[in-house]
Amino acid sequence: MIIEYGSADFKKEWLEYVQEDPVHPSISLESRIKGTRTILAHLEDDSAEPHTIICVKFGDKLPQNMEFIMSDDDATEMMDDTYMFTIFYSIFRLEHSTLKGAGAIAIKQAKEYYKKMGIKRFFTLSPIPSLRKDFKYIPAERAIKKYLNEGTSSVAKFHLSNGAKIHAIHYNADMSPQRIFESWGIMVNYDYCDYM
């Protein structure tokens, strides 16, 4: 079950779970629920607390960097016909959850939730946390794609095992200290569209 921030069933205290985000720990709660961004909580029918949190951005184009993800703060309409893309920019299982495959279940249910609203294009903008550990120098795009397809990266393994495809590699996509340290700021769009 997916419950979106702002709906009657979304409990205010669930917002505190954003502090557990290992993907983008420096993004404030306020920024995650501002403009064209929102938060989804994934619960099982019999659970009182979420298992997974998904941070979402709606856009009229596919993002190539975190600057785009964090733009549109002044938008007043959360969704309209111009928002063709749903971008999952952070997906994480909560520390208290013991649900096996919680992230995979959450993505599947999030897609179904938004399909009912007419959205059909689902992507991520995802980090490559292990890249600098495994490459001495900034690798070429072809080398990165091969590396990701081999499943060496835990993030890549998660997305690819859940049916996503590598769509694009982006250099200088996240220039935060964390991402520079991990991957020279390189990020990936994974494609979750059903035509694959």
Buried (B, 14 or more C-beta within 10 A) or exposed (E): BBBBBEEEEBEEEBBEBBEEBEBBEEBEBEBBBBBBBBBBBBBBEEEEBBBBBBBBBBBEEBBBBBEBBBBBEEBEEBBEEEBBBBBBBBBBBBEEBEBEEBBBBBBBBBBEBBEEEEBEBBBBBBBBBBBBEEBEEBBEEEEBBEBBEEEBBEBBEBBBEBBBEBBBBBBBBBEBEBBBEBBBBBBBBBBBBEEE
